[in-house]
């Protein structure tokens, strides 16, 4: 083999390896994780509690819409299953802000986003467990 054909073979091998590596990385990145991610926090503030809660609601909706977009791009291994966005939220908490020019009242809330593979015939069922160390009351 001459030198040019060896270089051509080597370049073709590198190209094929790069394509395989890219395809493997893309396939693994697009898999639906079937779990919740880390807890995140949003906040909203205004001159009174009612308006601060309204701003918090807007911020939470925007954050959840952004997180839901991530699930749309992911795929499931199971046939006829779609990657579905689910989330949890905490109760909002409000406190006094630092004042002018910052809002007088600031409300915060935490959420935990997740992507799960669900089939059309599945329903989401939730159960809330009592805090650790507390017996269930009858």
SULCORZI-V899877 format. One line per field, one symbol per residue. ss: DSSP state (H for helix, E for strand, - for the rest). phi: phi as a letter, one per 30 degrees, with the letter a starting at -180 (. if undefined). psi: psi as a letter, one per 30 degrees, with the letter a starting at -180 (. if undefined). A space follows every 50 residues. Layout:
ss: ???
phi: ???
psi: ???
This chain:
ss: --HHHHHHHHHHHHHHHHHHHHHHHHHHH-E---EEEEEEEEEEEE--HH HHHHHHHHHHHHHHHHHHHHHH--E-----EEEEEEEEE---EEEE---- ----EEEEEEEEEEEEEEE-------------------
phi: .ddddddddddddddddddddddddddddcdddhadcddbbbbbbadbdd ddddddeddddddddddddddddcccdddiccdcdbacbcddbbbdddje ddddbbcbacbbdacbdbcedccccbbcddeeicdddc
psi: kleeeeeeeeeeeeeeeeeeeeeeeeeefgkkfhlkalklkllklaflee eeeeeeeeeeeeeeeeeeeefefllkekkgkkjkklllllkkkklklfak fllekkklkkljllkkjklegklkkkkklllkfklkk.
